[in-house]
Every structure is written in C-alpha cells, then in structure tokens.
Amino acid sequence: MYEKRIKYTGLELKEKLVGVTRVCKVTKGRRYFSFSAIVIKGNENGIVGYGFGKSKEAPDAIHKAGEQAKRNLCKVYISNGTVPHEQESKYGGAHILIKPASDGTGIIAGGPIRSVLEAAGLRNVLSKSKGSSNHHNIIKATIKALSYMRDVYIIAKQRGITTKQVYNG
C-alpha cells in the first residue's frame, strides 16, 4: 500500500519550504560549509511529495529538493476535508498520530506535519508528534501515514464486497 508514486506531468504543484540548514564539515585544513533543504510539494487536492537537497549554495539546495519532491509524489485520500480514519506511523525515531476532525477544527499540527497536511489539501485534522523531533523523519512518517490511508470504496473493491457490507460486517 505504501509508496503509491504518481507522475507529476500536467499537475500544478505548490512548493513549501520547510527549512534550510547550514551544515559544516571540519577537516584538518579548514571548514567546509554546505546547505541542506527540505521542500514539500502538493496540489492541495490529494497529491503530496517531499524532497531533500544538499548543495554548497542555498538556492541550489532548494532547487534540488524541489526536483526530488516532484519525483516522490503520492496520493492521499481525503473525505470531507479530513482523513478517512485514524492512522499511526513510525519512521526512525519519529512517531506520528493523525486523526480525523469535524468541520471548523482546522489543522491542529506542528511544524513539518502542518506543511505536509496543508500541501495535501486537508483542512480538518488532529495530529500529534511523539518521539524524535527530527524534521526529516517526521516528514517521512507523515507521508507514510497518509499513504496507508484507505477509503471505504477502496476497501470494498479490494475485498470484493459492497460498501454496506464493509460498514455492517
């Protein structure tokens, strides 16, 4: 179920820069500085992707991250502006919990999780980040949780039954 990649040709993607970090490598002779960037791309209608880029210049790192984000797009199922069901995910030391919320709640999330949820087009979601606060792992865990979400129609199709049978057992 995880890693449902889709093509980015013909999509109008909005780019969101999560962070740029200066990285320093110290050697015997000198210090080498470079930049690392994290970018989220999405069409705010159920498609979202992430990318990480490194370069000696910050704009180049952002550009590389944006190109990688276009290649890492995946589909997110949205029902009435929220997620179809509760989902928990783990990547590295980061634990993510995402829950559906009623209309008018908004996105209750922090930092990188909020960026991913907004780029995906979700409007009412509750979330909690437990464990590591590493932005890379939090973003990967969030994308993983969103890609594991299934709609009732997909579950019915996979099982070969009607939607009424899914609800009633």
C-alpha positions as CSV (number, residue, x, y, z in Angstrom):
1,M,0.0,0.0,0.0
2,Y,2.9,2.4,0.8
3,E,4.8,4.2,-1.9
4,K,2.0,4.9,-4.5
5,R,4.0,7.0,-6.8
6,I,2.3,9.2,-9.4
7,K,3.5,11.2,-12.4
8,Y,3.9,15.0,-12.0
9,T,3.4,16.0,-15.6
10,G,0.4,18.2,-16.0
11,L,0.0,19.0,-12.3
12,E,0.1,22.4,-10.8
13,L,2.2,21.9,-7.7
14,K,2.7,24.4,-4.9
15,E,6.0,24.4,-3.2
16,K,6.5,24.9,0.5
17,L,10.0,25.3,2.0
18,V,10.1,23.6,5.4
19,G,13.7,24.5,6.3
20,V,17.2,25.3,5.2
21,T,20.1,24.2,7.4
22,R,23.8,25.1,7.2
23,V,26.0,22.1,7.5
24,C,29.7,22.3,8.4
25,K,32.3,19.6,7.8
26,V,35.5,20.2,9.7
27,T,38.8,18.8,8.4
28,K,42.4,19.3,9.4
29,G,42.9,22.2,7.0
30,R,39.6,24.1,7.1
31,R,35.8,24.1,7.5
32,Y,33.6,23.2,4.5
33,F,30.1,24.8,4.6
34,S,27.1,23.5,2.7
35,F,23.3,23.8,2.8
36,S,20.6,21.2,3.3
37,A,17.0,22.0,2.3
38,I,13.6,20.3,2.9
39,V,10.7,21.0,0.5
40,I,7.1,19.8,0.4
41,K,5.2,19.9,-2.9
42,G,1.5,19.3,-3.4
43,N,-1.5,20.3,-5.4
44,E,-3.8,20.8,-2.3
45,N,-6.2,18.2,-3.8
46,G,-4.8,14.9,-2.6
47,I,-1.3,14.8,-4.0
48,V,1.8,15.5,-1.9
49,G,5.5,14.8,-2.0
50,Y,8.7,15.6,-0.2
51,G,12.3,16.2,-1.2
52,F,15.7,16.8,0.5
53,G,18.5,18.6,-1.3
54,K,22.1,19.4,-0.5
55,S,24.5,21.8,-2.2
56,K,27.2,24.4,-1.5
57,E,24.7,27.2,-2.2
58,A,21.2,27.5,-0.5
59,P,19.2,28.2,-3.8
60,D,20.8,25.2,-5.4
61,A,19.8,23.0,-2.4
62,I,16.2,24.3,-2.6
63,H,16.0,23.6,-6.3
64,K,17.4,20.1,-5.9
65,A,14.9,19.4,-3.1
66,G,12.0,20.7,-5.2
67,E,13.0,18.4,-8.1
68,Q,13.2,15.4,-5.8
69,A,9.8,16.3,-4.3
70,K,8.3,16.1,-7.8
71,R,9.6,12.6,-8.1
72,N,8.3,11.5,-4.7
73,L,4.6,12.4,-5.1
74,C,1.9,10.1,-3.6
75,K,-1.9,10.0,-3.5
76,V,-3.8,10.9,-0.3
77,Y,-7.4,10.0,0.2
78,I,-9.5,13.0,1.5
79,S,-13.1,12.6,2.7
80,N,-14.9,15.9,3.5
81,G,-11.7,17.8,4.1
82,T,-10.2,15.3,6.6
83,V,-8.6,11.9,6.7
84,P,-10.8,8.8,6.4
85,H,-9.7,7.2,9.6
86,E,-7.1,7.4,12.4
87,Q,-3.6,6.4,11.5
88,E,-0.3,6.0,13.4
89,S,3.1,5.7,11.7
90,K,6.7,5.5,12.7
91,Y,9.9,6.3,10.8
92,G,13.2,6.1,12.6
93,G,12.6,7.7,16.0
94,A,9.6,9.8,14.9
95,H,6.1,8.6,15.8
96,I,3.1,10.3,14.2
97,L,-0.6,10.1,15.1
98,I,-3.2,11.5,12.6
99,K,-6.9,11.6,13.5
100,P,-10.0,12.9,11.5
101,A,-11.6,16.1,12.9
102,S,-15.0,17.7,12.5
103,D,-15.7,20.7,10.3
104,G,-14.3,24.0,11.6
105,T,-11.5,22.4,13.6
106,G,-8.6,23.3,11.3
107,I,-5.2,21.7,11.2
108,I,-4.0,21.0,14.7
109,A,-0.4,20.1,14.0
110,G,3.1,21.5,14.5
111,G,5.9,22.5,12.1
112,P,6.6,19.9,9.4
113,I,3.4,17.9,9.9
114,R,1.3,21.0,9.2
115,S,3.3,21.7,6.0
116,V,2.6,18.2,4.7
117,L,-1.1,18.3,5.6
118,E,-1.7,21.7,4.0
119,A,0.1,20.7,0.8
120,A,-2.1,17.6,0.6
121,G,-5.2,19.7,0.8
122,L,-6.5,18.5,4.2
123,R,-8.5,21.2,6.2
124,N,-9.6,19.5,9.5
125,V,-7.1,17.2,11.1
126,L,-5.8,16.4,14.6
127,S,-2.2,15.2,14.9
128,K,0.4,14.5,17.5
129,S,4.2,14.0,17.0
130,K,5.8,11.7,19.6
131,G,9.4,10.7,19.9
132,S,12.1,12.4,17.7
133,S,11.8,16.0,16.6
134,N,14.0,15.4,13.5
135,H,12.2,17.2,10.6
136,H,13.4,14.6,8.0
137,N,11.9,11.6,10.0
138,I,8.7,13.5,10.9
139,I,8.0,14.3,7.3
140,K,8.7,10.7,6.1
141,A,6.5,9.3,8.9
142,T,3.7,11.7,8.0
143,I,3.8,10.8,4.3
144,K,3.9,7.1,5.2
145,A,0.8,7.5,7.4
146,L,-1.1,9.4,4.7
147,S,-0.2,6.8,2.1
148,Y,-1.5,4.0,4.3
149,M,-5.0,5.7,4.5
150,R,-7.7,3.9,2.6
151,D,-11.2,5.0,1.5
152,V,-14.2,2.8,2.1
153,Y,-14.7,2.3,-1.6
154,I,-11.1,1.0,-2.0
155,I,-11.6,-1.4,0.9
156,A,-14.8,-2.7,-0.6
157,K,-13.1,-3.1,-4.0
158,Q,-10.2,-5.0,-2.5
159,R,-12.4,-7.4,-0.6
160,G,-14.9,-7.8,-3.5
161,I,-17.9,-6.7,-1.4
162,T,-20.3,-3.7,-1.3
163,T,-19.8,-0.7,0.9
164,K,-22.8,-1.6,3.1
165,Q,-21.0,-4.9,3.9
166,V,-17.9,-3.0,4.9
167,Y,-19.8,-1.0,7.4
168,N,-22.1,-3.7,8.7
169,G,-19.6,-6.6,8.7
